Amino acid sequence: MTTTHTFDELNSALLSCTPCNLTKERDEDGELAYALRDGCGDVMGDLFDDLYDVQDYITENDEVLDYLTNV
């Protein structure tokens, strides 16, 4: 599946509605992955393989969902 939002849109929603942000990382195989980081810069949970999974996870927050609905 694909996301309807870009990395920048998802990160902007997080920054506007939460103390979290999104970063691009490399997994143990060298593949592109995404990390959800808390306000201190610590990785929260496992890396996400794609933006669809990020979007699915972060839109459980109603404020983030509302923000992305209006983008």
HTML snippet that shows the backbone in 3Dmol.js (N, CA, C, O; Angstrom):
<script src="https://3Dmol.org/build/3Dmol-min.js"></script>
<div id="view" style="width:600px;height:400px;position:relative"></div>
<script>
const pdb = `
ATOM      1  N   MET A   1       0.836  -1.181   0.000  1.00  0.00           N
ATOM      2  CA  MET A   1       0.000   0.000   0.000  1.00  0.00           C
ATOM      3  C   MET A   1       0.881   1.246   0.000  1.00  0.00           C
ATOM      4  O   MET A   1       2.047   1.203   0.394  1.00  0.00           O
ATOM      5  N   THR A   2       0.310   2.327  -0.440  1.00  0.00           N
ATOM      6  CA  THR A   2       1.041   3.587  -0.444  1.00  0.00           C
ATOM      7  C   THR A   2       0.319   4.600   0.428  1.00  0.00           C
ATOM      8  O   THR A   2      -0.887   4.510   0.657  1.00  0.00           O
ATOM      9  N   THR A   3       1.082   5.558   0.902  1.00  0.00           N
ATOM     10  CA  THR A   3       0.515   6.607   1.735  1.00  0.00           C
ATOM     11  C   THR A   3      -0.050   7.707   0.848  1.00  0.00           C
ATOM     12  O   THR A   3       0.352   7.861  -0.306  1.00  0.00           O
ATOM     13  N   THR A   4      -0.968   8.454   1.393  1.00  0.00           N
ATOM     14  CA  THR A   4      -1.511   9.593   0.670  1.00  0.00           C
ATOM     15  C   THR A   4      -0.758  10.868   1.030  1.00  0.00           C
ATOM     16  O   THR A   4      -1.060  11.941   0.510  1.00  0.00           O
ATOM     17  N   HIS A   5       0.226  10.746   1.924  1.00  0.00           N
ATOM     18  CA  HIS A   5       0.978  11.909   2.385  1.00  0.00           C
ATOM     19  C   HIS A   5       2.479  11.680   2.225  1.00  0.00           C
ATOM     20  O   HIS A   5       2.955  10.546   2.271  1.00  0.00           O
ATOM     21  N   THR A   6       3.197  12.749   2.040  1.00  0.00           N
ATOM     22  CA  THR A   6       4.644  12.688   1.895  1.00  0.00           C
ATOM     23  C   THR A   6       5.311  12.630   3.267  1.00  0.00           C
ATOM     24  O   THR A   6       4.672  12.849   4.296  1.00  0.00           O
ATOM     25  N   PHE A   7       6.592  12.334   3.259  1.00  0.00           N
ATOM     26  CA  PHE A   7       7.379  12.359   4.482  1.00  0.00           C
ATOM     27  C   PHE A   7       7.251  13.716   5.152  1.00  0.00           C
ATOM     28  O   PHE A   7       7.008  13.795   6.357  1.00  0.00           O
ATOM     29  N   ASP A   8       7.413  14.788   4.381  1.00  0.00           N
ATOM     30  CA  ASP A   8       7.355  16.139   4.944  1.00  0.00           C
ATOM     31  C   ASP A   8       5.994  16.455   5.553  1.00  0.00           C
ATOM     32  O   ASP A   8       5.926  17.100   6.600  1.00  0.00           O
ATOM     33  N   GLU A   9       4.916  16.017   4.923  1.00  0.00           N
ATOM     34  CA  GLU A   9       3.576  16.248   5.473  1.00  0.00           C
ATOM     35  C   GLU A   9       3.370  15.487   6.779  1.00  0.00           C
ATOM     36  O   GLU A   9       2.814  16.027   7.735  1.00  0.00           O
ATOM     37  N   LEU A  10       3.817  14.239   6.819  1.00  0.00           N
ATOM     38  CA  LEU A  10       3.677  13.446   8.036  1.00  0.00           C
ATOM     39  C   LEU A  10       4.510  14.041   9.167  1.00  0.00           C
ATOM     40  O   LEU A  10       4.045  14.132  10.303  1.00  0.00           O
ATOM     41  N   ASN A  11       5.737  14.443   8.856  1.00  0.00           N
ATOM     42  CA  ASN A  11       6.600  15.040   9.860  1.00  0.00           C
ATOM     43  C   ASN A  11       6.026  16.364  10.356  1.00  0.00           C
ATOM     44  O   ASN A  11       6.063  16.649  11.553  1.00  0.00           O
ATOM     45  N   SER A  12       5.501  17.164   9.446  1.00  0.00           N
ATOM     46  CA  SER A  12       4.897  18.441   9.823  1.00  0.00           C
ATOM     47  C   SER A  12       3.709  18.236  10.760  1.00  0.00           C
ATOM     48  O   SER A  12       3.536  18.991  11.717  1.00  0.00           O
ATOM     49  N   ALA A  13       2.898  17.229  10.490  1.00  0.00           N
ATOM     50  CA  ALA A  13       1.758  16.921  11.351  1.00  0.00           C
ATOM     51  C   ALA A  13       2.236  16.538  12.746  1.00  0.00           C
ATOM     52  O   ALA A  13       1.671  16.986  13.744  1.00  0.00           O
ATOM     53  N   LEU A  14       3.267  15.717  12.816  1.00  0.00           N
ATOM     54  CA  LEU A  14       3.801  15.330  14.117  1.00  0.00           C
ATOM     55  C   LEU A  14       4.345  16.531  14.873  1.00  0.00           C
ATOM     56  O   LEU A  14       4.066  16.707  16.059  1.00  0.00           O
ATOM     57  N   LEU A  15       5.121  17.353  14.182  1.00  0.00           N
ATOM     58  CA  LEU A  15       5.726  18.520  14.826  1.00  0.00           C
ATOM     59  C   LEU A  15       4.679  19.527  15.295  1.00  0.00           C
ATOM     60  O   LEU A  15       4.869  20.199  16.309  1.00  0.00           O
ATOM     61  N   SER A  16       3.577  19.629  14.560  1.00  0.00           N
ATOM     62  CA  SER A  16       2.526  20.584  14.915  1.00  0.00           C
ATOM     63  C   SER A  16       1.617  20.098  16.038  1.00  0.00           C
ATOM     64  O   SER A  16       1.061  20.908  16.781  1.00  0.00           O
ATOM     65  N   CYS A  17       1.463  18.792  16.165  1.00  0.00           N
ATOM     66  CA  CYS A  17       0.462  18.250  17.078  1.00  0.00           C
ATOM     67  C   CYS A  17       1.028  17.454  18.254  1.00  0.00           C
ATOM     68  O   CYS A  17       0.300  17.142  19.196  1.00  0.00           O
ATOM     69  N   THR A  18       2.301  17.129  18.207  1.00  0.00           N
ATOM     70  CA  THR A  18       2.903  16.292  19.253  1.00  0.00           C
ATOM     71  C   THR A  18       4.325  16.776  19.515  1.00  0.00           C
ATOM     72  O   THR A  18       4.826  17.631  18.785  1.00  0.00           O
ATOM     73  N   PRO A  19       4.977  16.249  20.536  1.00  0.00           N
ATOM     74  CA  PRO A  19       6.392  16.571  20.750  1.00  0.00           C
ATOM     75  C   PRO A  19       7.314  15.676  19.906  1.00  0.00           C
ATOM     76  O   PRO A  19       8.534  15.724  20.060  1.00  0.00           O
ATOM     77  N   CYS A  20       6.742  14.877  19.033  1.00  0.00           N
ATOM     78  CA  CYS A  20       7.501  13.895  18.251  1.00  0.00           C
ATOM     79  C   CYS A  20       7.872  14.427  16.869  1.00  0.00           C
ATOM     80  O   CYS A  20       7.336  15.429  16.396  1.00  0.00           O
ATOM     81  N   ASN A  21       8.804  13.721  16.243  1.00  0.00           N
ATOM     82  CA  ASN A  21       9.137  13.986  14.853  1.00  0.00           C
ATOM     83  C   ASN A  21       9.521  12.678  14.171  1.00  0.00           C
ATOM     84  O   ASN A  21       9.681  11.640  14.814  1.00  0.00           O
ATOM     85  N   LEU A  22       9.661  12.759  12.870  1.00  0.00           N
ATOM     86  CA  LEU A  22       9.960  11.600  12.046  1.00  0.00           C
ATOM     87  C   LEU A  22      11.314  11.806  11.400  1.00  0.00           C
ATOM     88  O   LEU A  22      11.614  12.900  10.922  1.00  0.00           O
ATOM     89  N   THR A  23      12.149  10.754  11.380  1.00  0.00           N
ATOM     90  CA  THR A  23      13.448  10.843  10.722  1.00  0.00           C
ATOM     91  C   THR A  23      13.626   9.686   9.756  1.00  0.00           C
ATOM     92  O   THR A  23      13.046   8.614   9.929  1.00  0.00           O
ATOM     93  N   LYS A  24      14.439   9.923   8.738  1.00  0.00           N
ATOM     94  CA  LYS A  24      14.806   8.863   7.795  1.00  0.00           C
ATOM     95  C   LYS A  24      16.037   8.168   8.338  1.00  0.00           C
ATOM     96  O   LYS A  24      16.989   8.818   8.770  1.00  0.00           O
ATOM     97  N   GLU A  25      16.016   6.846   8.317  1.00  0.00           N
ATOM     98  CA  GLU A  25      17.093   6.015   8.864  1.00  0.00           C
ATOM     99  C   GLU A  25      17.429   4.915   7.872  1.00  0.00           C
ATOM    100  O   GLU A  25      16.808   4.801   6.815  1.00  0.00           O
ATOM    101  N   ARG A  26      18.406   4.119   8.222  1.00  0.00           N
ATOM    102  CA  ARG A  26      18.725   2.891   7.486  1.00  0.00           C
ATOM    103  C   ARG A  26      18.563   1.727   8.441  1.00  0.00           C
ATOM    104  O   ARG A  26      19.043   1.774   9.574  1.00  0.00           O
ATOM    105  N   ASP A  27      17.886   0.677   7.987  1.00  0.00           N
ATOM    106  CA  ASP A  27      17.734  -0.499   8.840  1.00  0.00           C
ATOM    107  C   ASP A  27      19.001  -1.351   8.778  1.00  0.00           C
ATOM    108  O   ASP A  27      19.976  -0.969   8.131  1.00  0.00           O
ATOM    109  N   GLU A  28      18.989  -2.492   9.444  1.00  0.00           N
ATOM    110  CA  GLU A  28      20.178  -3.342   9.506  1.00  0.00           C
ATOM    111  C   GLU A  28      20.593  -3.892   8.143  1.00  0.00           C
ATOM    112  O   GLU A  28      21.730  -4.330   7.972  1.00  0.00           O
ATOM    113  N   ASP A  29      19.680  -3.873   7.177  1.00  0.00           N
ATOM    114  CA  ASP A  29      19.990  -4.320   5.817  1.00  0.00           C
ATOM    115  C   ASP A  29      20.374  -3.163   4.902  1.00  0.00           C
ATOM    116  O   ASP A  29      20.622  -3.364   3.713  1.00  0.00           O
ATOM    117  N   GLY A  30      20.423  -1.963   5.450  1.00  0.00           N
ATOM    118  CA  GLY A  30      20.766  -0.787   4.660  1.00  0.00           C
ATOM    119  C   GLY A  30      19.600  -0.185   3.896  1.00  0.00           C
ATOM    120  O   GLY A  30      19.786   0.732   3.095  1.00  0.00           O
ATOM    121  N   GLU A  31      18.404  -0.692   4.137  1.00  0.00           N
ATOM    122  CA  GLU A  31      17.200  -0.193   3.463  1.00  0.00           C
ATOM    123  C   GLU A  31      16.669   1.044   4.171  1.00  0.00           C
ATOM    124  O   GLU A  31      16.835   1.195   5.382  1.00  0.00           O
ATOM    125  N   LEU A  32      16.029   1.928   3.411  1.00  0.00           N
ATOM    126  CA  LEU A  32      15.410   3.114   3.981  1.00  0.00           C
ATOM    127  C   LEU A  32      14.302   2.715   4.936  1.00  0.00           C
ATOM    128  O   LEU A  32      13.481   1.850   4.631  1.00  0.00           O
ATOM    129  N   ALA A  33      14.288   3.354   6.095  1.00  0.00           N
ATOM    130  CA  ALA A  33      13.260   3.125   7.102  1.00  0.00           C
ATOM    131  C   ALA A  33      12.984   4.467   7.781  1.00  0.00           C
ATOM    132  O   ALA A  33      13.676   5.455   7.534  1.00  0.00           O
ATOM    133  N   TYR A  34      11.979   4.486   8.625  1.00  0.00           N
ATOM    134  CA  TYR A  34      11.566   5.725   9.278  1.00  0.00           C
ATOM    135  C   TYR A  34      11.475   5.499  10.778  1.00  0.00           C
ATOM    136  O   TYR A  34      10.964   4.476  11.234  1.00  0.00           O
ATOM    137  N   ALA A  35      11.978   6.469  11.545  1.00  0.00           N
ATOM    138  CA  ALA A  35      11.943   6.383  13.002  1.00  0.00           C
ATOM    139  C   ALA A  35      11.040   7.470  13.553  1.00  0.00           C
ATOM    140  O   ALA A  35      11.106   8.623  13.128  1.00  0.00           O
ATOM    141  N   LEU A  36      10.211   7.101  14.486  1.00  0.00           N
ATOM    142  CA  LEU A  36       9.414   8.050  15.239  1.00  0.00           C
ATOM    143  C   LEU A  36      10.226   8.392  16.478  1.00  0.00           C
ATOM    144  O   LEU A  36      10.571   7.507  17.261  1.00  0.00           O
ATOM    145  N   ARG A  37      10.531   9.672  16.660  1.00  0.00           N
ATOM    146  CA  ARG A  37      11.368  10.105  17.774  1.00  0.00           C
ATOM    147  C   ARG A  37      10.560  10.983  18.729  1.00  0.00           C
ATOM    148  O   ARG A  37       9.736  11.797  18.310  1.00  0.00           O
ATOM    149  N   ASP A  38      10.817  10.797  20.014  1.00  0.00           N
ATOM    150  CA  ASP A  38      10.138  11.607  21.021  1.00  0.00           C
ATOM    151  C   ASP A  38      10.798  12.976  21.134  1.00  0.00           C
ATOM    152  O   ASP A  38      11.748  13.274  20.410  1.00  0.00           O
ATOM    153  N   GLY A  39      10.303  13.795  22.028  1.00  0.00           N
ATOM    154  CA  GLY A  39      10.810  15.152  22.195  1.00  0.00           C
ATOM    155  C   GLY A  39      12.266  15.231  22.593  1.00  0.00           C
ATOM    156  O   GLY A  39      12.891  16.278  22.425  1.00  0.00           O
ATOM    157  N   CYS A  40      12.826  14.147  23.119  1.00  0.00           N
ATOM    158  CA  CYS A  40      14.244  14.102  23.501  1.00  0.00           C
ATOM    159  C   CYS A  40      15.119  13.527  22.399  1.00  0.00           C
ATOM    160  O   CYS A  40      16.340  13.456  22.545  1.00  0.00           O
ATOM    161  N   GLY A  41      14.500  13.118  21.296  1.00  0.00           N
ATOM    162  CA  GLY A  41      15.254  12.561  20.176  1.00  0.00           C
ATOM    163  C   GLY A  41      15.440  11.061  20.230  1.00  0.00           C
ATOM    164  O   GLY A  41      16.120  10.488  19.378  1.00  0.00           O
ATOM    165  N   ASP A  42      14.838  10.410  21.229  1.00  0.00           N
ATOM    166  CA  ASP A  42      14.950   8.952  21.351  1.00  0.00           C
ATOM    167  C   ASP A  42      13.960   8.263  20.419  1.00  0.00           C
ATOM    168  O   ASP A  42      12.829   8.721  20.252  1.00  0.00           O
ATOM    169  N   VAL A  43      14.394   7.160  19.814  1.00  0.00           N
ATOM    170  CA  VAL A  43      13.522   6.389  18.933  1.00  0.00           C
ATOM    171  C   VAL A  43      12.441   5.707  19.766  1.00  0.00           C
ATOM    172  O   VAL A  43      12.716   5.084  20.792  1.00  0.00           O
ATOM    173  N   MET A  44      11.218   5.843  19.298  1.00  0.00           N
ATOM    174  CA  MET A  44      10.061   5.233  19.970  1.00  0.00           C
ATOM    175  C   MET A  44       9.696   3.948  19.222  1.00  0.00           C
ATOM    176  O   MET A  44       9.135   4.008  18.128  1.00  0.00           O
ATOM    177  N   GLY A  45      10.005   2.815  19.792  1.00  0.00           N
ATOM    178  CA  GLY A  45       9.656   1.534  19.177  1.00  0.00           C
ATOM    179  C   GLY A  45      10.558   1.171  18.022  1.00  0.00           C
ATOM    180  O   GLY A  45      11.679   1.666  17.904  1.00  0.00           O
ATOM    181  N   ASP A  46      10.054   0.302  17.175  1.00  0.00           N
ATOM    182  CA  ASP A  46      10.807  -0.195  16.024  1.00  0.00           C
ATOM    183  C   ASP A  46      10.719   0.786  14.862  1.00  0.00           C
ATOM    184  O   ASP A  46       9.843   1.650  14.820  1.00  0.00           O
ATOM    185  N   LEU A  47      11.648   0.632  13.918  1.00  0.00           N
ATOM    186  CA  LEU A  47      11.613   1.431  12.695  1.00  0.00           C
ATOM    187  C   LEU A  47      10.422   1.005  11.845  1.00  0.00           C
ATOM    188  O   LEU A  47      10.004  -0.153  11.873  1.00  0.00           O
ATOM    189  N   PHE A  48       9.888   1.948  11.096  1.00  0.00           N
ATOM    190  CA  PHE A  48       8.816   1.668  10.135  1.00  0.00           C
ATOM    191  C   PHE A  48       9.441   1.414   8.776  1.00  0.00           C
ATOM    192  O   PHE A  48      10.363   2.121   8.369  1.00  0.00           O
ATOM    193  N   ASP A  49       8.940   0.402   8.070  1.00  0.00           N
ATOM    194  CA  ASP A  49       9.477   0.064   6.751  1.00  0.00           C
ATOM    195  C   ASP A  49       9.025   1.018   5.662  1.00  0.00           C
ATOM    196  O   ASP A  49       9.742   1.235   4.686  1.00  0.00           O
ATOM    197  N   ASP A  50       7.837   1.591   5.823  1.00  0.00           N
ATOM    198  CA  ASP A  50       7.338   2.493   4.781  1.00  0.00           C
ATOM    199  C   ASP A  50       6.439   3.564   5.387  1.00  0.00           C
ATOM    200  O   ASP A  50       6.012   3.468   6.537  1.00  0.00           O
ATOM    201  N   LEU A  51       6.165   4.585   4.583  1.00  0.00           N
ATOM    202  CA  LEU A  51       5.365   5.710   5.067  1.00  0.00           C
ATOM    203  C   LEU A  51       3.910   5.332   5.325  1.00  0.00           C
ATOM    204  O   LEU A  51       3.245   5.958   6.152  1.00  0.00           O
ATOM    205  N   TYR A  52       3.416   4.324   4.632  1.00  0.00           N
ATOM    206  CA  TYR A  52       2.045   3.882   4.886  1.00  0.00           C
ATOM    207  C   TYR A  52       1.888   3.444   6.338  1.00  0.00           C
ATOM    208  O   TYR A  52       0.909   3.799   6.994  1.00  0.00           O
ATOM    209  N   ASP A  53       2.852   2.672   6.838  1.00  0.00           N
ATOM    210  CA  ASP A  53       2.795   2.219   8.228  1.00  0.00           C
ATOM    211  C   ASP A  53       2.907   3.386   9.199  1.00  0.00           C
ATOM    212  O   ASP A  53       2.246   3.400  10.237  1.00  0.00           O
ATOM    213  N   VAL A  54       3.747   4.367   8.863  1.00  0.00           N
ATOM    214  CA  VAL A  54       3.860   5.570   9.696  1.00  0.00           C
ATOM    215  C   VAL A  54       2.510   6.274   9.753  1.00  0.00           C
ATOM    216  O   VAL A  54       2.010   6.593  10.832  1.00  0.00           O
ATOM    217  N   GLN A  55       1.926   6.513   8.585  1.00  0.00           N
ATOM    218  CA  GLN A  55       0.647   7.208   8.514  1.00  0.00           C
ATOM    219  C   GLN A  55      -0.420   6.460   9.307  1.00  0.00           C
ATOM    220  O   GLN A  55      -1.177   7.068  10.064  1.00  0.00           O
ATOM    221  N   ASP A  56      -0.477   5.157   9.136  1.00  0.00           N
ATOM    222  CA  ASP A  56      -1.465   4.342   9.852  1.00  0.00           C
ATOM    223  C   ASP A  56      -1.292   4.479  11.361  1.00  0.00           C
ATOM    224  O   ASP A  56      -2.280   4.573  12.089  1.00  0.00           O
ATOM    225  N   TYR A  57      -0.072   4.492  11.829  1.00  0.00           N
ATOM    226  CA  TYR A  57       0.200   4.576  13.261  1.00  0.00           C
ATOM    227  C   TYR A  57      -0.089   5.966  13.832  1.00  0.00           C
ATOM    228  O   TYR A  57      -0.760   6.089  14.856  1.00  0.00           O
ATOM    229  N   ILE A  58       0.411   7.003  13.176  1.00  0.00           N
ATOM    230  CA  ILE A  58       0.285   8.348  13.756  1.00  0.00           C
ATOM    231  C   ILE A  58      -1.123   8.926  13.650  1.00  0.00           C
ATOM    232  O   ILE A  58      -1.482   9.816  14.422  1.00  0.00           O
ATOM    233  N   THR A  59      -1.925   8.433  12.708  1.00  0.00           N
ATOM    234  CA  THR A  59      -3.286   8.960  12.581  1.00  0.00           C
ATOM    235  C   THR A  59      -4.236   8.366  13.617  1.00  0.00           C
ATOM    236  O   THR A  59      -5.429   8.670  13.609  1.00  0.00           O
ATOM    237  N   GLU A  60      -3.716   7.520  14.508  1.00  0.00           N
ATOM    238  CA  GLU A  60      -4.512   7.103  15.663  1.00  0.00           C
ATOM    239  C   GLU A  60      -4.680   8.284  16.614  1.00  0.00           C
ATOM    240  O   GLU A  60      -5.585   8.284  17.449  1.00  0.00           O
ATOM    241  N   ASN A  61      -3.821   9.282  16.496  1.00  0.00           N
ATOM    242  CA  ASN A  61      -3.931  10.527  17.252  1.00  0.00           C
ATOM    243  C   ASN A  61      -4.899  11.436  16.494  1.00  0.00           C
ATOM    244  O   ASN A  61      -4.645  11.783  15.340  1.00  0.00           O
ATOM    245  N   ASP A  62      -5.997  11.821  17.124  1.00  0.00           N
ATOM    246  CA  ASP A  62      -7.035  12.608  16.448  1.00  0.00           C
ATOM    247  C   ASP A  62      -6.525  13.955  15.943  1.00  0.00           C
ATOM    248  O   ASP A  62      -6.934  14.403  14.872  1.00  0.00           O
ATOM    249  N   GLU A  63      -5.641  14.605  16.696  1.00  0.00           N
ATOM    250  CA  GLU A  63      -5.106  15.890  16.252  1.00  0.00           C
ATOM    251  C   GLU A  63      -4.281  15.741  14.983  1.00  0.00           C
ATOM    252  O   GLU A  63      -4.379  16.559  14.068  1.00  0.00           O
ATOM    253  N   VAL A  64      -3.472  14.698  14.933  1.00  0.00           N
ATOM    254  CA  VAL A  64      -2.666  14.434  13.739  1.00  0.00           C
ATOM    255  C   VAL A  64      -3.575  14.126  12.557  1.00  0.00           C
ATOM    256  O   VAL A  64      -3.351  14.625  11.453  1.00  0.00           O
ATOM    257  N   LEU A  65      -4.598  13.306  12.781  1.00  0.00           N
ATOM    258  CA  LEU A  65      -5.546  12.970  11.724  1.00  0.00           C
ATOM    259  C   LEU A  65      -6.228  14.220  11.193  1.00  0.00           C
ATOM    260  O   LEU A  65      -6.330  14.396   9.979  1.00  0.00           O
ATOM    261  N   ASP A  66      -6.698  15.097  12.085  1.00  0.00           N
ATOM    262  CA  ASP A  66      -7.334  16.347  11.668  1.00  0.00           C
ATOM    263  C   ASP A  66      -6.370  17.213  10.863  1.00  0.00           C
ATOM    264  O   ASP A  66      -6.751  17.780   9.839  1.00  0.00           O
ATOM    265  N   TYR A  67      -5.138  17.317  11.317  1.00  0.00           N
ATOM    266  CA  TYR A  67      -4.122  18.120  10.620  1.00  0.00           C
ATOM    267  C   TYR A  67      -3.929  17.578   9.193  1.00  0.00           C
ATOM    268  O   TYR A  67      -3.929  18.344   8.230  1.00  0.00           O
ATOM    269  N   LEU A  68      -3.769  16.283   9.070  1.00  0.00           N
ATOM    270  CA  LEU A  68      -3.526  15.690   7.751  1.00  0.00           C
ATOM    271  C   LEU A  68      -4.755  15.760   6.851  1.00  0.00           C
ATOM    272  O   LEU A  68      -4.621  15.817   5.628  1.00  0.00           O
ATOM    273  N   THR A  69      -5.924  15.757   7.427  1.00  0.00           N
ATOM    274  CA  THR A  69      -7.156  15.872   6.645  1.00  0.00           C
ATOM    275  C   THR A  69      -7.228  17.231   5.963  1.00  0.00           C
ATOM    276  O   THR A  69      -7.799  17.364   4.881  1.00  0.00           O
ATOM    277  N   ASN A  70      -6.649  18.231   6.599  1.00  0.00           N
ATOM    278  CA  ASN A  70      -6.696  19.591   6.069  1.00  0.00           C
ATOM    279  C   ASN A  70      -5.476  19.984   5.247  1.00  0.00           C
ATOM    280  O   ASN A  70      -5.347  21.141   4.849  1.00  0.00           O
ATOM    281  N   VAL A  71      -4.590  19.047   4.993  1.00  0.00           N
ATOM    282  CA  VAL A  71      -3.380  19.336   4.187  1.00  0.00           C
ATOM    283  C   VAL A  71      -3.744  19.260   2.723  1.00  0.00           C
ATOM    284  O   VAL A  71      -2.888  19.466   1.862  1.00  0.00           O
TER     285      VAL A  71
END
`;
const viewer = $3Dmol.createViewer("view");
viewer.addModel(pdb, "pdb");
viewer.setStyle({}, {cartoon: {color: "spectrum"}});
viewer.zoomTo();
viewer.render();
</script>
